[in-house]
Structure formats: C-alpha cells, structure tokens
Amino acid sequence: MGGNRKQELVLQVPGGETEVLLHACCAPCSGAIIEIMLRQGIRPTVFYSNSNIFPLEEYEIRREECRRYCAANGLDFIDDDYDHKDWQSVAKGLEHEPERGARCQE
C-alpha cells in the first residue's frame, strides 16, 4: 500500500469537554470539521455569525444551508443578528488586509 493515506486530525478540547461552540461561515466549510468532531465524540453547537457576508440574500442562503445541515445531523444551531453596516464600520481601513489578517482580529 502507498504512503498517501492521510491521518485524521486528532482534536484536543481544553478540559476534556465534549460539547463546544463552533463558528461556521457556511455548511460546506464546516462539514468536514463537524464530521471529525462527531467521530471523536465532540458535539458542536453551530454558531452562525457572518455580518461580513453581503448581500443579505447570500447571507440567508448560507444560513439556511447551515441550518439544514445541523438539522440533518441533530446539531443545535444558533443564528446571530445580521448587521452588515456595523461590520463595515469595524472593518473600515482594513479593506485590503488579507484573510485571517488584522480585519479578523477586530
């Protein structure tokens, strides 16, 4: 057999907790980590908070897909309020920062 087999990420939750809050930007991005968590006995509550997504219709599409994914997997789902204008004011001056850069630390 070849050496191309990938090892699954082993998650270590502080304090050995089995329930965590997981921020999700959308169902496709969250699905893989949620599957790993569930296999390892960690149960996430999915927190959807994405006021950076625009327009509102795109936000709603992603939210509903995430909600459906959670329902299909028996997971709790929390939906934060959408406030794109507030997000814009926080991100002002950071428009050209890369993903995971200074804008994400605000």
Secondary structure, DSSP 8 states (H G I E B T S, - for coil): --S----------GGG-SEEEEE-S-HHHHHHHHHHHHHTT-EEEEEE--TT--SHHHHHHHHHHHHHHHHHTT--EEE----HHHHHHHHTT-TTS-TTSGGGG-
